[in-house]
């Protein structure tokens, strides 16, 4: 049992990264300039349900240590430090704001703003796993910006890792209930008016997309795909 609790903090960090990197209720607001530069505000929330689950698991094994574990789960600086380190490794990305907040209902909200000098950087910020963010795994996001003269074809594709073993897939399905009614939402302001889009809606230069997280958790082949045709 002692050995278990020696490694428990590492396990909790891993689980926390899993939850955050699985983008629990992510809201992305992106502005793209005509030269491909731009900025983004990305906000993601973790429900109290997740923290209660971890706390219950620890309490069932050792009620004395459970409170210290709960405090570590709400240590924002640990998570902010990892986000700051990962994003700072990318050239052409500048973090302008990075915050973590514990809300009144014991949920947490993380928010970061950054500027980018080329449009492909929004693909890097779409990566889901910590290994992708750290560079250990290949970037699975593809961003295209094709200028056809009078029109521009934009697309963003995230391809999940289909090489995960069955145990990871089973774990994703088991934790899928944590993602019920949660979504990854995109709002993109382009430099030109939108002619067509595969999103929920568009008006003038701004388009919106939403993807249910529970489907991404249950189906390892599920992709995130955004596209729009812009009129110059």
PAZAPA-4460 file (N, C-alpha, C; in steps of 0.05 Angstrom, whole numbers, plus 32768, in hexadecimal, padded with zeros to 4 digits):
% residues 232
    n_x    n_y    n_z   ca_x   ca_y   ca_z    c_x    c_y    c_z   seq   type   mol
   8011   7FE8   8000   8000   8000   8000   8011   8019   8000     1      X     A
   8027   8019   800F   8039   8030   8010   8044   8036   7FF4     2      X     A
   804C   8020   7FE6   8056   8024   7FCB   8042   8031   7FB9     3      X     A
   8029   8029   7FBC   8013   8034   7FAC   8012   8052   7FB0     4      X     A
   8013   805C   7FC9   8010   8078   7FCE   8029   8088   7FC7     5      X     A
   8040   807A   7FC4   8058   8088   7FBA   8054   808F   7F9D     6      X     A
   8046   807F   7F8E   8042   8085   7F71   8027   8092   7F6B     7      X     A
   8016   8094   7F7F   7FFB   809F   7F7B   7FFC   80BB   7F70     8      X     A
   800D   80CE   7F7B   800D   80E9   7F70   8013   80E9   7F52     9      X     A
   8025   80D8   7F49   802B   80D7   7F2D   8014   80CD   7F1D    10      X     A
   8005   80BA   7F28   7FED   80AF   7F1A   7FD8   80C5   7F18    11      X     A
   7FD5   80D4   7F2D   7FC1   80EA   7F2D   7FC8   80FF   7F19    12      X     A
   7FE2   8106   7F17   7FEA   8119   7F03   7FE4   810F   7EE7    13      X     A
   7FE9   80F5   7EE3   7FE4   80E9   7EC9   7FC6   80EB   7EC2    14      X     A
   7FB6   80E4   7ED6   7F99   80E4   7ED2   7F8F   8101   7ECD    15      X     A
   7F9B   8114   7EDC   7F93   8130   7ED8   7F9B   8139   7EBC    16      X     A
   7FB2   8132   7EB3   7FBA   8139   7E98   7FA8   812C   7E83    17      X     A
   7FA0   8113   7E89   7F8D   8106   7E77   7F73   8116   7E74    18      X     A
   7F69   811E   7E8B   7F50   812D   7E8B   7F53   8148   7E7C    19      X     A
   7F68   8156   7E83   7F6C   8170   7E76   7F72   816E   7E58    20      X     A
   7F83   815A   7E52   7F8A   8157   7E36   7F73   814C   7E26    21      X     A
   7F60   8140   7E33   7F48   8137   7E24   7F35   814E   7E21    22      X     A
   7F3E   8166   7E28   7F2F   817F   7E22   7F13   817F   7E2D    23      X     A
   7F0F   817C   7E48   7EF5   817D   7E54   7EE9   8199   7E50    24      X     A
   7ED4   819A   7E40   7EC5   81B2   7E3C   7ED7   81C9   7E33    25      X     A
   7EE3   81C7   7E1C   7EF5   81DB   7E12   7EE7   81F0   7E01    26      X     A
   7EEE   8209   7E04   7EE3   821F   7DF5   7EFA   822E   7DE8    27      X     A
   7EFB   822E   7DCD   7F11   823B   7DBF   7F06   8252   7DAE    28      X     A
   7F11   8269   7DB2   7F0A   8281   7DA3   7F24   828A   7D94    29      X     A
   7F23   8288   7D7A   7F3B   828D   7D69   7F36   82A4   7D56    30      X     A
   7F49   82B5   7D53   7F48   82CB   7D3F   7F60   82C8   7D2D    31      X     A
   7F5A   82C6   7D13   7F6F   82C2   7CFE   7F71   82DB   7CED    32      X     A
   7F89   82E5   7CEA   7F8E   82FD   7CD9   7F94   82F4   7CBC    33      X     A
   7F93   8307   7CAA   7F97   8300   7C8D   7FB3   82F4   7C88    34      X     A
   7FC7   82FB   7C98   7FE2   82F0   7C94   7FE7   82D6   7CA2    35      X     A
   7FD2   82CA   7CAE   7FD4   82B0   7CBB   7FDC   82B2   7CD9    36      X     A
   7FE2   82C9   7CE2   7FE7   82CD   7CFF   7FCC   82D0   7D0D    37      X     A
   7FCD   82D2   7D28   7FB4   82D5   7D36   7FB7   82D0   7D54    38      X     A
   7FA0   82CB   7D61   7FA0   82C7   7D7E   7F8A   82B4   7D85    39      X     A
   7F8C   82A8   7D9D   7F77   8296   7DA7   7F74   8299   7DC5    40      X     A
   7F5B   8297   7DCE   7F55   8293   7DEA   7F49   8278   7DED    41      X     A
   7F56   8267   7DFD   7F4D   824C   7E01   7F46   8248   7E1E    42      X     A
   7F2D   823F   7E23   7F24   823B   7E3F   7F1B   821E   7E42    43      X     A
   7F24   8211   7E57   7F1A   81F6   7E5C   7F13   81F2   7E79    44      X     A
   7EFD   81E3   7E7D   7EF2   81DF   7E98   7EF3   81C2   7EA0    45      X     A
   7EF9   81BD   7EB9   7EF8   81A2   7EC5   7EE3   81A2   7EDA    46      X     A
   7ECF   8191   7ED7   7EB9   8190   7EEA   7EC2   8185   7F05    47      X     A
   7EB3   818B   7F19   7EB8   8181   7F34   7EB6   8162   7F34    48      X     A
   7EA6   8157   7F22   7EA3   813A   7F20   7EBD   812B   7F1E    49      X     A
   7ECF   8136   7F0E   7EE9   8129   7F0A   7EF9   8129   7F25    50      X     A
   7EFA   8140   7F32   7F09   8141   7F4C   7EFC   8130   7F61    51      X     A
   7EE1   812F   7F62   7ED4   811E   7F75   7EDA   8101   7F71    52      X     A
   7EDC   80F9   7F57   7EE3   80DD   7F51   7EFE   80D5   7F5B    53      X     A
   7F12   80E6   7F56   7F2D   80E1   7F5F   7F2E   80E1   7F7D    54      X     A
   7F21   80F4   7F8A   7F21   80F6   7FA7   7F15   80DD   7FB4    55      X     A
   7EFF   80D3   7FA8   7EF2   80BB   7FB2   7F04   80A3   7FB0    56      X     A
   7F12   80A1   7F9A   7F25   808A   7F96   7F3B   808A   7FAB    57      X     A
   7F46   80A2   7FB0   7F5B   80A4   7FC4   7F51   809F   7FE0    58      X     A
   7F3A   80AB   7FE6   7F2E   80A8   8001   7F28   808B   8008    59      X     A
   7F21   807B   7FF4   7F1B   805F   7FF9   7F34   804F   8001    60      X     A
   7F4B   805A   7FFA   7F64   804C   8000   7F72   8058   8019    61      X     A
   7F71   8073   801C   7F7E   807F   8032   7F71   809A   8037    62      X     A
   7F5F   809C   804B   7F50   80B5   8050   7F63   80CB   805B    63      X     A
   7F79   80C4   8068   7F8B   80D8   8073   7F99   80E7   805C    64      X     A
   7FA2   80D9   8048   7FB0   80E6   8032   7F9D   80F2   801D    65      X     A
   7F84   80ED   801F   7F71   80F6   800B   7F70   8114   8009    66      X     A
   7F72   8123   801F   7F70   8140   801F   7F88   814C   8011    67      X     A
   7FA0   8141   8015   7FB8   814C   8008   7FB7   8147   7FEA    68      X     A
   7FAB   8130   7FE2   7FA8   812A   7FC6   7F94   813E   7FBA    69      X     A
   7F7E   8144   7FC8   7F6A   8157   7FBE   7F77   8172   7FBA    70      X     A
   7F88   817B   7FCC   7F95   8195   7FC9   7FA7   8195   7FB0    71      X     A
   7FB5   817F   7FAB   7FC7   817E   7F94   7FB8   817F   7F7A    72      X     A
   7F9F   8174   7F79   7F8F   8175   7F61   7F87   8191   7F5A    73      X     A
   7F84   81A2   7F6F   7F7C   81BE   7F6A   7F95   81D1   7F6A    74      X     A
   7FAC   81C6   7F67   7FC4   81D6   7F64   7FC7   81DF   7F47    75      X     A
   7FBE   81F7   7F42   7FBD   8201   7F26   7FD9   8205   7F1B    76      X     A
   7FEC   820D   7F2C   8006   8214   7F21   8014   81FC   7F14    77      X     A
   800F   81E4   7F1F   801B   81CC   7F12   8011   81C9   7EF5    78      X     A
   7FF7   81CC   7EF2   7FEC   81C9   7ED7   7FF3   81E0   7EC5    79      X     A
   7FF2   81F9   7ECF   7FFA   8210   7EBF   8017   820E   7EB6    80      X     A
   8028   8204   7EC8   8044   8201   7EC1   8048   81EE   7EAA    81      X     A
   8038   81D8   7EA9   803B   81C5   7E93   8031   81D1   7E79    82      X     A
   801B   81E0   7E7A   8010   81ED   7E62   8024   8202   7E58    83      X     A
   802F   8212   7E6A   8042   8227   7E63   805B   821A   7E56    84      X     A
   8065   8205   7E62   807D   81F7   7E57   8078   81EC   7E3C    85      X     A
   8061   81DF   7E38   805B   81D3   7E1E   8058   81E7   7E08    86      X     A
   8048   81FC   7E0D   8044   8211   7DF9   805D   8221   7DF3    87      X     A
   806D   8225   7E07   8085   8236   7E03   809A   8228   7DF1    88      X     A
   8097   820E   7DED   80A9   81FF   7DDC   80A4   8204   7DBE    89      X     A
   808D   820F   7DB8   8086   8214   7D9C   808D   8230   7D93    90      X     A
   809E   8232   7D7F   80A5   824C   7D73   808C   8258   7D66    91      X     A
   808A   8271   7D68   8073   827F   7D5B   805A   8280   7D6C    92      X     A
   805C   8277   7D85   8046   8279   7D98   804E   8289   7DB1    93      X     A
   803E   829D   7DB8   8044   82AD   7DCF   802D   82AE   7DE2    94      X     A
   8031   82A3   7DFB   801C   82A3   7E0F   8018   82BF   7E1A    95      X     A
   8000   82C9   7E1A   7FFA   82E4   7E25   7FEB   82E3   7E3F    96      X     A
   7FDD   82CC   7E44   7FCF   82C9   7E5E   7FCC   82AC   7E64    97      X     A
   7FCF   82A4   7E7D   7FCD   8288   7E85   7FC3   8288   7EA2    98      X     A
   7FAA   827E   7EA7   7F9F   827F   7EC2   7F91   8265   7EC8    99      X     A
   7F8F   825F   7EE2   7F80   8248   7EEC   7F70   8251   7F04   100      X     A
   7F56   8249   7F05   7F44   8253   7F1A   7F33   823C   7F25   101      X     A
   7F30   823B   7F3F   7F1D   8228   7F4B   7F03   8237   7F4F   102      X     A
   7EED   822D   7F44   7ED3   823A   7F44   7EC4   8233   7F5E   103      X     A
   7EAE   8242   7F62   7E9E   823E   7F7B   7E93   8222   7F7D   104      X     A
   7E8E   8215   7F67   7E83   81F9   7F68   7E99   81E4   7F68   105      X     A
   7EB2   81ED   7F6D   7EC9   81DB   7F6E   7ED2   81CF   7F53   106      X     A
   7EC7   81DA   7F3D   7ED1   81D4   7F23   7EE9   81E6   7F1F   107      X     A
   7EF9   81E2   7F0A   7F0F   81F3   7F04   7F0E   81FD   7EE7   108      X     A
   7F19   8215   7EE3   7F1A   8221   7EC8   7F36   8229   7EC2   109      X     A
   7F41   8220   7EAC   7F5B   8227   7EA2   7F57   8238   7E89   110      X     A
   7F66   824D   7E86   7F63   825F   7E6F   7F7F   8268   7E66   111      X     A
   7F83   8267   7E4C   7F9C   8272   7E42   7F97   8281   7E27   112      X     A
   7FA4   8297   7E25   7FA4   82A7   7E0C   7FC0   82A5   7E00   113      X     A
   7FC1   82A3   7DE6   7FDB   82A3   7DD9   7FD9   82B0   7DBD   114      X     A
   7FEF   82BA   7DB3   7FF1   82C4   7D98   8001   82B0   7D87   115      X     A
   7FFB   82AF   7D6D   800A   829D   7D5B   8011   82AD   7D42   116      X     A
   8028   82A5   7D36   8031   82B3   7D1E   802B   82A4   7D04   117      X     A
   8020   828C   7D06   8017   827D   7CEF   8000   826B   7CF6   118      X     A
   7FEE   8266   7CE3   7FD5   8259   7CE9   7FD8   823C   7CF2   119      X     A
   7FEE   822F   7CEB   7FF1   8213   7CF3   7FF4   8210   7D11   120      X     A
   7FFA   8226   7D1F   7FFD   8224   7D3C   7FE3   821D   7D4B   121      X     A
   7FCC   8224   7D3F   7FB3   821D   7D4C   7FAF   81FE   7D4B   122      X     A
   7FBD   81F1   7D39   7FBC   81D3   7D39   7FCB   81C8   7D50   123      X     A
   7FE2   81D5   7D57   7FF1   81CC   7D6E   7FE0   81CE   7D88   124      X     A
   7FD1   81E3   7D8A   7FC1   81E7   7DA2   7FA8   81D5   7DA2   125      X     A
   7FA3   81C7   7D8C   7F8D   81B3   7D8A   7F96   8198   7D94   126      X     A
   7FB0   8193   7D95   7FB9   8179   7D9E   7FAE   8172   7DB9   127      X     A
   7FA7   8158   7DBC   7F98   8150   7DD4   7FA9   8143   7DE9   128      X     A
   7FBD   8133   7DE3   7FCB   8125   7DF8   7FE4   8134   7E01   129      X     A
   7FED   8131   7E1A   8005   813E   7E23   801E   8136   7E13   130      X     A
   801E   811E   7E08   8035   8116   7DF7   8036   8125   7DDE   131      X     A
   801F   812C   7DD3   801E   813D   7DBB   8028   8159   7DC1   132      X     A
   801F   8164   7DD8   8027   817F   7DDF   8044   8180   7DE5   133      X     A
   8050   816B   7DF1   806C   816C   7DF8   807E   8165   7DE0   134      X     A
   8072   815B   7DCA   8082   8155   7DB3   808B   8137   7DB2   135      X     A
   8083   8128   7DC6   808A   810B   7DC6   807B   80FC   7DB0   136      X     A
   8063   8105   7DA9   8054   80F9   7D93   8050   810E   7D7D   137      X     A
   804D   8104   7D65   804A   8116   7D4E   8030   8126   7D50   138      X     A
   8032   813F   7D47   801A   8150   7D46   8005   8143   7D34   139      X     A
   7FED   813F   7D3E   7FD8   8131   7D2F   7FC5   8145   7D23   140      X     A
   7FCA   815F   7D26   7FB8   8173   7D1B   7FC3   817E   7D00   141      X     A
   7FB1   8182   7CED   7FB9   818D   7CD3   7FA8   81A6   7CCE   142      X     A
   7FB5   81BC   7CC9   7FA7   81D5   7CC3   7FAE   81DD   7CA7   143      X     A
   7F99   81E3   7C97   7F9E   81EB   7C7B   7F91   8206   7C76   144      X     A
   7F9F   8217   7C67   7F97   8232   7C60   7F9F   8235   7C43   145      X     A
   7F8D   822F   7C31   7F93   822F   7C14   7F87   8248   7C07   146      X     A
   7F98   8259   7BFD   7F8F   8272   7BF0   7F8B   826C   7BD2   147      X     A
   7F72   826E   7BC9   7F6B   8269   7BAD   7F66   8283   7B9D   148      X     A
   7F70   8299   7BA8   7F6C   82B2   7B9A   7F55   82C2   7BA5   149      X     A
   7F3C   82BA   7B9D   7F25   82C8   7BA7   7F18   82BA   7BBF   150      X     A
   7F21   82A2   7BC5   7F17   8293   7BDC   7F2E   8285   7BEB   151      X     A
   7F28   827F   7C04   7F3C   8270   7C15   7F2E   8258   7C20   152      X     A
   7F3B   8241   7C1E   7F31   8228   7C2B   7F40   8223   7C45   153      X     A
   7F31   8223   7C5B   7F3C   821E   7C75   7F33   8204   7C80   154      X     A
   7F45   81F5   7C8D   7F3C   81DC   7C9B   7F4F   81D7   7CB2   155      X     A
   7F44   81CA   7CC6   7F53   81C1   7CDD   7F4A   81A4   7CE3   156      X     A
   7F5D   8192   7CE3   7F57   8175   7CE7   7F68   816B   7CFE   157      X     A
   7F5A   815F   7D12   7F69   8150   7D27   7F63   8133   7D24   158      X     A
   7F78   8123   7D20   7F76   8107   7D1D   7F7F   80F9   7D36   159      X     A
   7F6E   80EB   7D44   7F75   80DD   7D5E   7F89   80C7   7D59   160      X     A
   7F96   80BF   7D6E   7FAA   80A9   7D6D   7F9B   808F   7D6D   161      X     A
   7F9B   8082   7D56   7F8C   8068   7D53   7F9E   8050   7D5A   162      X     A
   7FB7   8056   7D63   7FC9   8040   7D6A   7FC9   803A   7D88   163      X     A
   7FB7   8048   7D97   7FB5   8042   7DB4   7FAE   8025   7DB9   164      X     A
   7FB8   801A   7DCE   7FB1   7FFE   7DD4   7F94   7FFC   7DDF   165      X     A
   7F8A   7FE4   7DE0   7F6E   7FE0   7DE8   7F68   7FE9   7E04   166      X     A
   7F7D   7FE8   7E16   7F78   7FF0   7E32   7F73   800E   7E33   167      X     A
   7F81   801E   7E23   7F7C   803B   7E23   7F60   8041   7E18   168      X     A
   7F58   8032   7E03   7F3E   8036   7DF8   7F28   802F   7E0C   169      X     A
   7F2C   8019   7E1A   7F19   8011   7E2F   7F17   8026   7E45   170      X     A
   7F2E   8031   7E4D   7F2E   8046   7E61   7F1F   805F   7E58   171      X     A
   7F23   8066   7E3F   7F14   807D   7E34   7EF6   8079   7E35   172      X     A
   7EED   8061   7E2E   7ED1   805B   7E2F   7EC6   805B   7E4B   173      X     A
   7ED7   8051   7E5E   7ECE   8050   7E7A   7ECB   806B   7E86   174      X     A
   7EDC   807F   7E7D   7EDA   809A   7E88   7EC9   80AC   7E77   175      X     A
   7EBC   80A1   7E62   7EAC   80B1   7E50   7E96   80C1   7E5E   176      X     A
   7E8C   80B6   7E74   7E75   80C3   7E82   7E7E   80DE   7E8C   177      X     A
   7E98   80E3   7E91   7EA1   80FC   7E9B   7E9E   8112   7E86   178      X     A
   7E9B   810A   7E6D   7E9A   811D   7E57   7E7E   8120   7E4B   179      X     A
   7E6A   8115   7E59   7E4E   8119   7E4F   7E47   8136   7E4E   180      X     A
   7E3B   813E   7E38   7E32   815A   7E34   7E4A   816E   7E33   181      X     A
   7E62   8164   7E2F   7E79   8175   7E2C   7E81   8177   7E0F   182      X     A
   7E8C   818E   7E07   7E93   8192   7DEB   7EAD   81A1   7DE8   183      X     A
   7EB9   819D   7DD1   7ECE   81AF   7DC8   7EC1   81C3   7DB5   184      X     A
   7EC2   81DC   7DBC   7EB5   81F1   7DAC   7ECA   8204   7D9F   185      X     A
   7EC6   8209   7D86   7ED7   821C   7D78   7EC7   8233   7D6E   186      X     A
   7ED1   824B   7D72   7EC7   8263   7D65   7EDE   8271   7D58   187      X     A
   7EDD   8273   7D3D   7EF3   827E   7D2E   7EEB   8297   7D1F   188      X     A
   7EF9   82AD   7D23   7EF5   82C5   7D14   7F0A   82C7   7CFF   189      X     A
   7F02   82C5   7CE5   7F14   82C5   7CCF   7F17   82E2   7CC5   190      X     A
   7F2B   82E7   7CB3   7F2F   8302   7CA8   7F1C   8308   7C91   191      X     A
   7F0D   82F3   7C88   7EFA   82F6   7C72   7EE0   82E9   7C79   192      X     A
   7ECB   82F1   7C6A   7EB1   82E5   7C6E   7EB0   82C8   7C66   193      X     A
   7EA0   82B8   7C75   7E9D   829C   7C70   7E87   8297   7C5B   194      X     A
   7E8E   8287   7C47   7E7A   827F   7C32   7E6C   8266   7C3A   195      X     A
   7E7B   8251   7C42   7E70   8238   7C4B   7E80   822D   7C62   196      X     A
   7E74   821C   7C72   7E82   8210   7C89   7E74   81F7   7C92   197      X     A
   7E83   81E4   7C9D   7E77   81CC   7CA8   7E70   81CE   7CC6   198      X     A
   7E71   81E7   7CD0   7E6C   81EC   7CED   7E4F   81EE   7CF4   199      X     A
   7E4A   81F5   7D0D   7E2F   81F9   7D17   7E22   8211   7D09   200      X     A
   7E31   8227   7D07   7E26   823F   7CFB   7E3D   8252   7CF3   201      X     A
   7E37   8266   7CE3   7E4A   827A   7CDC   7E3B   8294   7CD6   202      X     A
   7E48   82AA   7CDB   7E3C   82C4   7CD6   7E53   82D8   7CD0   203      X     A
   7E54   82E1   7CB7   7E69   82F3   7CAE   7E84   82E4   7CAF   204      X     A
   7E96   82EE   7CC0   7EB1   82E3   7CC1   7EB4   82CE   7CD7   205      X     A
   7E9F   82C9   7CE7   7EA2   82B8   7CFF   7E92   829E   7CFB   206      X     A
   7E9F   8287   7D01   7E93   826D   7CFF   7E95   825E   7D1A   207      X     A
   7E82   824C   7D1F   7E82   823D   7D38   7E80   821F   7D33   208      X     A
   7E8F   820F   7D42   7E8E   81F2   7D41   7E8D   81E6   7D5D   209      X     A
   7E81   81CE   7D5F   7E80   81C1   7D79   7E81   81A3   7D75   210      X     A
   7E91   8196   7D87   7E95   8179   7D84   7E91   816C   7DA0   211      X     A
   7E7F   8158   7DA2   7E7A   814B   7DBC   7E92   813A   7DC5   212      X     A
   7E9B   813F   7DDD   7EB3   8131   7DE7   7EAD   8113   7DEC   213      X     A
   7E95   810C   7DF3   7E8F   80F0   7DF9   7E93   80DF   7DE1   214      X     A
   7E8E   80EA   7DC9   7E93   80DA   7DB0   7EB0   80D6   7DAB   215      X     A
   7EC0   80EB   7DB2   7EDD   80E9   7DAF   7EE9   80D5   7DC2   216      X     A
   7EDC   80D2   7DDA   7EE6   80BF   7DED   7EDF   80A3   7DE6   217      X     A
   7EC7   809F   7DDC   7EBE   8084   7DD6   7EC8   8078   7DBC   218      X     A
   7ECD   808A   7DA9   7ED6   8081   7D8E   7EF2   808B   7D88   219      X     A
   7F05   807A   7D88   7F21   8082   7D84   7F26   808C   7D68   220      X     A
   7F14   8086   7D55   7F17   808F   7D3A   7F09   80AA   7D34   221      X     A
   7EFC   80B5   7D48   7EED   80CE   7D45   7F01   80E5   7D40   222      X     A
   7EFB   80F5   7D2B   7F0C   810C   7D25   7EFE   8126   7D2A   223      X     A
   7F0F   813B   7D2E   7F05   8156   7D30   7F0C   8163   7D15   224      X     A
   7EF7   816D   7D07   7EFD   8179   7CED   7EEC   8192   7CE9   225      X     A
   7EFA   81A8   7CE4   7EEE   81C2   7CDE   7EF6   81CA   7CC2   226      X     A
   7EE3   81D5   7CB3   7EE9   81E0   7C99   7ED7   81F8   7C93   227      X     A
   7EE2   820A   7C83   7ED3   8222   7C7B   7EDF   822D   7C61   228      X     A
   7ECE   8238   7C50   7ED7   8246   7C38   7ED2   8263   7C3C   229      X     A
   7EE7   8273   7C38   7EE6   8290   7C3D   7EE6   829F   7C22   230      X     A
   7ED7   82B5   7C22   7ED7   82C6   7C0A   7EE8   82DF   7C0F   231      X     A
   7EFC   82E3   7BFE   7F0E   82FA   7C02   7F01   8314   7BF7   232      X     A
***
